[in-house]
Amino acid sequence: MNFSDVLLQSLPVLGLGALLTVKFALLSMFFGLLAGAVIATMGISENRALVFLARAYVSLMRGTPLLVQIFVVYYGLPAVGIALDPTPAGVIALSANAAAYLSESMRGAILGIPRGQWLAAASLGLNRRQALRHVIAPQALRLATPSLANSLISLIKDTSLVSVITVTELLRSAQELIASTFYTLPFYLTAAAVYWVLCTALEFVQRRVERRLSQPGRNA
């Protein structure tokens, strides 16, 4: 049986792996955004302790390899009584890592808003939290959109690392097919092509969103 026939039979397996890859990326982006927003808020706080904690977290997560973080969550946490299945462990590790990068994108976008906007909000009687929520955050989101979209694209590729803890995403699916068919290079190239298609599709969506947000009168 030639590779084209094997590939045709293997499409459902690769398709499920690709869907799980997208699921991992979207879940990690969602939870990463939530955590990143909290960390970014801490980073611009007037409380020095919160600023220190935010900076320490970002430094730790950006200064250590994602693969090590995955191992710590999956293999290390059971040592302190926290045992996780591969899927939630992978999502937690990816989300925690993404949160550090996303928080810096959001913090930079918030700091990029002119101080006059804060003063204008204060003149309307808004406190700092209300100004951040209703005035600053919508503008900052527009500035941060390219960086946030790039983080999602990176997450698509980073999901391949969770294959080391037996999560059957795209790369793991390809490896299992290789083990049963011995078509090593063709399946690795096929997996790479699928990653490229997914990232290209996200880049297309990113450009559409950026054009929409850049139109006059559009708000995030």
N, C-alpha and C positions, 0 to 999 in steps of 0.2 A: 504494500500500500504506500503510495507516494505521500509527500507532506501535505499537498493540497487537500487530499481526501481526509487525512488525519486532522488537519486544521478545521475543515468543515464540520467534522464530528465533535471537535473540541470547542466550537464557538459557544455553546450554552455554558460550559464551564468558565470560559474566559469572560463571558458576559456577566455571569453572577459575580465573578471576581471584580470586574470593573464597577458593578453596582455597589458592591461592598466598599470599594475604594472611595467612590463618591459619597457614600453614606458616612464613612469615617471622616472624610474631609469636612462635610457639612456639619456634622455633630461637633467636631473639634473646633470648627470656626465659630459655631453658635456659642458653645461654652467658653471658648477662648475670648470671644467678644465681651461676654458678660463679665468674666474675670478681669479682662483687660480694661474695661471701663472702670471697674472698682480700683484697680491699681493705678490707672491714669489719674483718677480723682484724688487718690492718696498722694500721688506725685506732685500735684499742684496745690496740695493742702497747705494751710498756714501752720499746721502742726508738724514740728520737726521730726517727731517720732514716726508719724505716718510716712513722711517723705523718706526717711531713712529706711523703713521697712520696704517701701515700694522700690527704692533704688537697689536694696540688697537682693530682693527677689529677682528683679530684672538682670542684675549682674550675675547671679547664680545660674539662672536659666539660660542666659545667652553665653555664659562662659563655660558651660559643660555640654558635651555632645548629646544630641537627642537620643541616640541609641543607648547611652548610659542611663539616661532618665527613664527610658522604657524598662530597662533591666531593674532599676531601683524600684519602680512601681510594681512590676510583675513578680520579680524574684526576691526583692528586698523587703517589701512590706509584710509578707507572711512571717518574717522574723519577729515582728512586733504585733502579731495577731490579726493582721489585715490581709486576707487572702482574696484575690480578685480573679475572675475568669479573664481569659485573654482579651475578649472584646472590650469590656469596660476598662480594663487596665490600659489597653491601647488608646482608647478615647481620652482617658484621664491624662496620660502622658503627653499626648499630642496637644490637648487643650491647655495644659499647664505650660508647655513650651510656647505655644502660639500666643498665649496671654501676655507673655513678656514682650514679644515683638509688637503685638497689636497695641499694648498699652503705650509703648513709646511712640507709635504712629499717632495715636489719639492725643497723647500729651503734647506732642510737637504741633499738632493741628490746633489744639486749644491755645497754646502759647503763641501761635501765629495770628490769632485774631487780635486786631488793634485794641489797645487798652481803652480807647474811646468807646468801644462797644460795652465794656464793663461799666464805664462811667454813665453812659446813656441809660443802661438798665437800672443802675442805682438811682438815677434821677427820676425814674418812673416808680420808685418805691420797691423795687425787687431786691431781695437779699441775695447773697452770693450763690446760694444753692438754686434759687429761682432763676437768677440771671444765667447760670450755667445751663440749666435745663431748657429754658425757653428762648434764650438769645444766642448764647455762645455755641452750645452743642450742635444745633442745626447747621450753623456756618462751618464749624470744625469738621463735621461729617463730610461736607462737600470737599474740603481740602484733603481729608484723609482717605477718600474713596480710592484713589489709585494705589496707595500703599496697602490698604485693606484687601483690595482685589489681588494684588501681588502675593499677599500672605496666603490667600486661599489657593492660588495656583501652586505655591510652594507646598502647601499641605497635601495637595493631590500627589505630589512626588514623595513627600515624607511618609505617606501611609505605607510605602513599600517596606519601611523599617519594622512595622509591626509583624511582618512575616516571621521574624525571628522568635516570636512568642506564639507561633502556630495559628495566627489569624489568617484565614484563607481569603485574603484579598487578591488583587490582580497578580502580583508577583508570586505569591505562594501558589496560586492556581497554576501559573505557568510552570513553576518548579515541579508540581505534582504531575503535570502532563509530561514534562521532560523525563521524570523518573519512570513513567509507564511506556513512553514511546521512544526515548533516546534521541529525540530531535532537539538537541541542546540549543544551538545557535538560532535556528528558525523560530523557536518559541520565545527565546529572550528578545529577539528582534520584534516579534509580534507584540509582546508585552510593552516594549518601548514605543511601538507605534500607537498602541491604545492610550498610553500615558500622554503621548504627543497630541493625539486627537482631543482628549479631555482638556488638556491645558489650552489648546488652540480655541476650543469652544468657549472656555472661560474668558480668554483674552477678547474674543468677539463680544461677549456680554459686557465685559469691563468697558470696552470702547463705547458701546451703546449707552451704558449708564453714565459715563463721563460726559458724553455729548449732551445727554438729556439734562444733566445737572448744570452744564455750562450755559444752557439757554437762558436768556434774560427772563427774570421773573420766576425762575425755578427755585424752589427751596428744597433742602435735603429732606 
